[in-house]
Each structure stands twice: as C-alpha cells, then as structure tokens.
Amino acid sequence: MSEEDPTRRTVIKVGAAVAAVATAAPALPDVAEAKAAVTDTARISLKVNGVTHRQELEARVTLLDALRERIGLTGTKKGCDRGECGACTVLVDGRRIKSCLTLAVMQQGREITTVEGLARGDALHPVQAAFIRNDGFQCGFCTPGQLMSAVACVHEGHTGSDDEIREWMSGNLCRCGCYPNIVASVRQAAKEMS
Amino acid sequence: MDAFAYTRADQPERAVRLAADPRARYIAGGTDLLNLMKDGVQRHDHLIDISALPLADVRESGGRIRLGALSRMSDVAVHQAVRRRLPVLSQALLAGASPQVRNMASLGGNLLQRTRCWYFRDPTMPCNRREPGSGCPALDGLNRWHAIVGGSDHCIAVHPSDLAVALTALDATVRTLSAEGPREIPMAGFYLPPGDTPHLETALRQGELITGIDVPVTELAAGSTYLKVRDRATFEFAVVSVAALVRLRGEEVREARLAFGGIAPRPWRSEAAEQALIGRPLNAATIEAAGAALVRDARPRAHNAFKVPLVQRALSDILGQFGRNR
C-alpha cells in the first residue's frame, strides 16, 4: 500500500499521536511530596500473552487503548468505551475485566490475556472452536469479548444451566442477537473442558 | 479524557496526605470514575491509585465481619462467611453490574459511585448535584427513574448502589482515615439528604479515605434477603429494590429491618414500615400496613408514580418469602 493510500489503522495511529501532542499536561499540585512522586507520563511495562511490552504512556491511556493503539493487538475491540458492551473484555491474572474501565498504568506486573493469546499456534482454544461449530457470531465485532468472557465463565464454573450461562455472560452484548448460539457455544465448551 | 497526573500510593497514610489537595481524587477499580472523566462530568488534575493498598481482606472478628474497602465485589459476594452470615450482602453484590465489573469494582468505590440520573451524567445539562445552583431538569422532565421519597426541590436523583441498600439494612459502619486520624461513620449518617446542597453527597471530608466496612453478625442478619426489580433480567440498575432482615417467632415478627433502593436519593431505611410489622403476626394485613407506611410521604412526579405500588409489591413479595420459609 502506498503512502497516498494509508490503511485505516495508520490513520488512527497518526490521529492518536497528534492528539497526544496537542494536549498539554496539567500543572502538578504544588505539594512538595506530590511533585517528587507524580508523573503524568509513565514508562510502564505490560505483560500481554506472556510477552513483556515496554511503553511510555500518558496516565490517562486505558488498558484497551494501550493494547490496541500502542501494542498493536487489535483483537480486543472498542465498542462503547464505557463498560457497557463487553467487547473489550480481557483476562487479568485469570479474571475477566473490561479493559476500557482501567488505566494501563494500573495493570503493571499483571498477566494480561487477550483473544490473541487463546490459541496455541494453529490449535484453537476449545471455546473458539465451540463458537465456530455453534455459529456463535454473525458480524464478529463482539466475539473477542464474548470469547474472553466465555473462557472465564467456564473456569468460574458458571455453566450449570442455560439460565446460569445467560446470567454470567450478561456483561457482553451482541447487536446481531446471536445469544442462543453463544449460550450453546459456552455450554459445549464447558462440556469439552471439564 | 483530559490529562492528569498519577501517583500509586502504597500506604493509606501517604494516600491521605496526597489527597489533601482538592484537585486530587482516589482511583480504585475505576469503573465509575473513568466513565465520569471520559464524559467530562468530572475533571481531576491528579489521580491517586489506591488499588494496591493493603485493604482488601475480609475477616470475621468480635461479632463483626470486617470488609476491606478495596476488596472486590466478586470476592466478597462468594466469601463463605458473607454468604452464610450476611446473605443479603452477597445477593445484593451479585445483583449489581456485570461479572467483569464485579471483578474490578471495590466496595469503597461502590459506595461512592455517582447517580445514574441522565441529567447529572450529561455535562451539557443543568444539574444541582454537578453544578450547584444550575437547576434540576428532572423535576419537570424525564423522571421515570427518579426518587419518590427523600428528594428535594433541588434534586430527585436516586442512589444506584445495591450494596449500600444492603449495608443500610445491616446497620453497617464505614471506617475511614483522614489527616485527623481514623473514624467510624454509621451507614445511617453516611449519605446526606439532598436538601438544598445535593452536591454534598456523603459525610466524607476532602481526602478522607474509606478503609473498610464493619458489619455486625447477628441472628437477624442470618435471615436476610434482597429483591431487585429491573427493566430487564440482569446487568441493570434497580427500578426498586428491597433489603429485608426479619426474625420471626412462630408467626410473630420479633425484629425487622427494611431498606430500599431506587426510590430515594440515598439508601432508604423505613422505620415506619418496620414498626408496622414488629410485634405483629406476619400476614396479608400487616404486610399491607407496612407497605402503606413505607409510601405514606411519597411524592411521585409525572413519570414515576408507578414506583409507589411497585415498591409496595416488592416489599410484599419479599416478606412473603419469610412467611413461606418459616
């Protein structure tokens, strides 16, 4: 692709860089102790899917934006960016969280798993395979979040009935309305992983 | 989201020192604060990360269950002692938010989450809670979600926390630390009525840190339950909710404590409803009397009058459960 024909992703990346330059950091509180300790940009290291990534980030960068825009792992999706849709679900130390609702700087030293970290080479994770077999998606935008939530849901043991699966998958919305097949996928994955 | 400075605090005393500056704010789970900052409802120059403070344990001691302020909703909900001795607390926590948010949100942050009133959450609208004196569009606007009791002519927003309703019924105490030292605030005095200062929501002072919550373990608390009525089955705030602690001897109500969510600007304890039950048999007539006492001073608005019968029916449902379990 030529420079006159940038990909959508490069446009987004350039836009983010410009925004970062244009916004001045706030003046620090004039408390002596705070001055010594406070940073508005931080050199942080995030461990994602077993790989350590060192980044210099503003404190306001969410874990979601760090994953997508800095580290380049765009499997994790930004839907609402308000914790309502679940498309940004990742595992932190094995627990599912919404990566749009936490700051990257707060997640240092933890093991972060994204959808890119589920498969082992060409071998899909049983939850991924179950979603394909059960047609658990249509457009696919919510699917990475659904998968991460489903992996946690199975490990938590919240798959005793379809009602229980629905309750414990309720933090992930699907605008295509694939819920019956998502429930079937989780049910099957739970059976295979037990 | 505007840029801000960030400090991770490793000791409560240091967090409190940093938060003496009014431009600073604590962040724990971040599940509400970051939304408020993204939407421009709140701006803070300095966030003090308290998520690593050693305040996340849950233990039983001296007739109380002591909950660390930074313990997560999901961990507290499944804690054995909580489930066995304080079922209403476990149920209220599991009725809130989504599994992902419950893995993130701290108990202290849950108590301090801001109202979901859509006028408050929209910085282009006036709101006395957000900008004192700017007005309250909910009074004559879209007020289906709003308070039927305890509101004022300045604010009728409802408090969204299920946890706070359960803790109010359980007569819990909030433990805090500030520059003046530690203190304890009973739940009954933790949230302030809106009056003409709805922007003052809690008894906390600038920089005061919630360090924990103490809940008394009683026979009454062991028989407690939570009912949440929502517009959809799950992952939604309460339209109305009830936390009920009832102790029966035979048919007679010996003790009762009732707190309600979704109907008031703060968790709503109704001693009037309790008094209509205590010392009387639990039957259709006394349950109806308790419901009537609960809404005696209700002041519904154009779109929320349905909450008046709804909360009475919710109370009737939950009290009926105690009758059946006898």
Interface residues (C-beta under 8 A of the other chain):
Chain A: T23 A24 A25 P26 A27 L28 P29 V31 E33 A34 A37 V38 T39 D40 A42 E58 A59 R60 T62 D81 R82 G83 G86 T89 R95 R96 I97 K98 C100 L101 T102 L103 V105 M106 S149 A152 C153 E156 H158 R166 E167 W168 S170 G171
Chain B: M1 D2 A3 F4 A5 Y6 T7 R8 R17 L18 A20 D21 R23 A24 I27 G29 G30 T31 L34 N35 K38 D45 H46 L47 D49 S51 S74 A97 S98 P99 Q100 V101 N103 M104 A233 T234 F235
